[in-house]
Amino acid sequence: MGDKLAGLEPASVFEYFEAISAIPRRSGNEKELSDYMVAFAEERGLKALQDEFMNVIIWKSATKGYETSDPVIIQGHLDMVCQKTKDSSHDFDRDGLDLIVDGDLIKANGTTLGADNGIALAYAMALLDADDIPHPPLEVVYTTDEEVGLTGALKMDKSPLQGKYFINLDSEEEGEITVGCAGGLHGELSVPLAYEDTPFAEPIVAHITVEGLKGGHSGVDILNFRANASRIMGRVLGNLFDRVDIRLLDIKGGDKDNVITRESSSFVVLEKKDFGQLERVTKAASKAISEELKTGDPDLSIRVRTPGFTHLSAVLDKTSTEKVIFLLFNLPNGVQTMSADLPGMAESSLNIGKVAIENGKAIFLFALRSSVKSLKYHMTKQLEWFAKFTGGQFTPSADYPEWPFKKDSRLTELAVSKYEALYGKRPLVKAIHAGLEPGVFLEKMPEVDAISFGPDMWDVHSPAERLSIASTGRTWILLKEILASLK
């Protein structure tokens, strides 16, 4: 075991969590960890199957007295969202995570922690390695590319699985049992751009930045009043375009479609004499938006600098500049509808993730979510219309199904009763506004009884991600109690 988490309980869970934290595992780069899981199984004489997409299934026989019990699927995903602070030099393709213990919390130095979903991997490994935990036959499923559209689960052949119960360990709040989730899809809106020589007699470049936002998970945090930096940038540029003759030189915000964008940066060109007006308009916009966000995102910073270079080979022409600003200013973002059946639950939403100018095109990446299939496709159609009227194209991808609530679930009742008996309070049974992989599996295995739960973690998908040590222990006990009761 590494020395960072030594002495923490449950020891086996944290031993494996530290071990996998040493292995890079961004989405699309899970082969090393996938191979590690296969080797882990083979070293213990367990049957393992690795498919061409690097998904892994590991089988473990029932313990004594559970031989005739229905098999249980334990499931989590291998990949993690890779975000880091501006001053971090971490290389997610090469470096392991630098874990830090701070009281009851585990975090990573300058990066996401990957407890989403590394803690599920560690729980399952501890089960596979133990010989003193009662359980039915186990089918441990590790999937890939969950964070970029559940694509590993979507592509995986489900036919080898015989489980009748399905426990997903990809939830982030202890005391909650998840029994349903939104479906979703990802999409790219791209618009061809035209360039021209700078039209200004004395051009000056202004560098506008939007920083200091919390960001977070585009599903779980969508109701937490987290602002999107790209939308704020669109608002600032929209105010400028009405008052100052500007041309866009470049723009960038975010790098993942399922992460609420924390920072955005743009370079605009204008006449030197108009720079004071640009500063005044930007300052006024900053004051108004900061007041609006003083509760949900109080650390917003909007700044204007002059980077100092004036040699410009080309800038976006006025029409292309206007198209990009129009889209940033008007594209739908955030919660679109609330559920009438589950008070306080987002029903449909979309997130403007990555925004960039690449290869002569403006690129906008989206994550769409909805617990109602028709609303998911309604939002898709909206984006298609925006693309059409700006001369671009919208391309959807990674379409995944919702997980419908199942009445009369033995597994739900068991999880609720065990948690209540252990901790003296009834857990919340809920659906969530995020994509969880049980929906993908249950679409092909509708008879399976499924739940999701997990320990407390906060600010996933951001460098502020934290995992509770005590909650990890309590959740481990709950998992063992549920398995012991599935005779």
Summary of the structure (lengths in Angstrom):
residues: 487
radius of gyration: 24.2
end to end distance: 33.6
largest distance: 85.3
contacts: 1762
relative contact order: 0.18
helix: 31%
strand: 29%
